[in-house]
Each structure stands twice: as C-alpha cells, then as structure tokens.
C-alpha cells in the first residue's frame, strides 16, 4: 500500500517540477533580485512579432522586416539582431528579402509597455544588393527611422501577467547583458 502511494506522490511531484521548469523557461528565471532571460527566450518573442511591413511616402516606398535572428556575442554587453529586409518602391513587392542588416543594442525596461526595448541601438551592417550593396543615404534614413520608432514603441520581449505576478511588489530596475544572458535587476 505504501509503495503505490509513494510512486503516485513522486509522479505528482515530478509533474509539478516539470511544469515549473517549463514556466521558468517561458518567462525567465527568477534568482534572488535578478530575472534572467536567454537569447532563445527573446528569439521566441521576436519570431511571434515578425514580419513587419512599413510604408513611407504614402506607400510609394515600403520595407518589410523578416526573419529576425537574435544573439548575444560572447564577451559583449549588447545583443545583436540580424534581419532580412525587403524593399519595394512604387508598388513593387517588399515581402521577399532583398538584403539584410544587423544592429546591436542594450536593453531597457519600459513600464508602459511592460517590455524590454532596444536602448541605444546602432546599425552594424547593411547589405542590400538592389540598392548598390552597402548602405546608401536613403537606405540609412529608412532604417534609422524604423529603428528609432521600433526602439520607442515595440518591445523585444513583453512581460506577461504570470511573470509580473511572480515579481510581486518588487520594481524592475536596470537591465544588463552579461555572460550571454539578459539580466533584469529588481529593486525592493
């Protein structure tokens, strides 16, 4: 009688631990006064929010950003995001990649969106063969306009209610990128 009860109790405990680990994986690991995220967690958030299409000049020029690829290069305190970009003009299709670009950025928490946003993003490289390969003035202007707007309004990762409930009354402080992780520091 005792053995089946112990096995059932062990199975229940294992199910709770596995469920807890999957929740931690989805929303970040809470360790003391720090909340950590892996690049894979942020990548999942980006995957759900792209592709994005932007029209300028009344639709005469369009840009579609797709296939974001997020990484944290070893030994850096900035993340890197590479995108495929489609550019269309005067009705041509922008939904197919016509080049790519990469940016690096720190992160900051924005309480109004409940998310982690790009902080001081910088274009690292641009390769758009249809525009002569390297970045020209119009490509730089289009990408910088998008980058400024995106950093202001769109989070890379949005905190869900489950995560905010786990934080309780603690306030979110500084966000750092260190040792290949995004570390959100919590204030009491």
C-alpha angles and dihedrals in degrees: 000000000000096000096057089046091051091047091050091048091048091049091050092048091049091051091051092049092048092048090048092051093050090050091050090049091052098046108025134268117281110211116170108300095347134081115200132200129190123221088249091060092051090044090057090055092049092048090057092052103047148119098053126182124207126190125201134183093025093308096311089118123034133181127194120195116202145161099032114200116196125196139158107222113224114264095017134110094211131074122230126220122189121194138187109229130203118199124195131181131194095357100322117138118268096180094092121072114259096171145332142246138189135210137187125212148163118231135237133186117242112198094200093061094028088227149109111258133191111268120201094347117194130195108240102181140353127194115177108156094190088062095048098281107269123061117287126193096269093048091048091050093048093048094044091050090051093044094052092048094044094049090050100045112019124065120216086214128015121208111232127215092260091059094044090050090053090054092056113180095345116117123226112246134174121351118217135182111218139150092003094305138098107237120197111196118215127213122207 
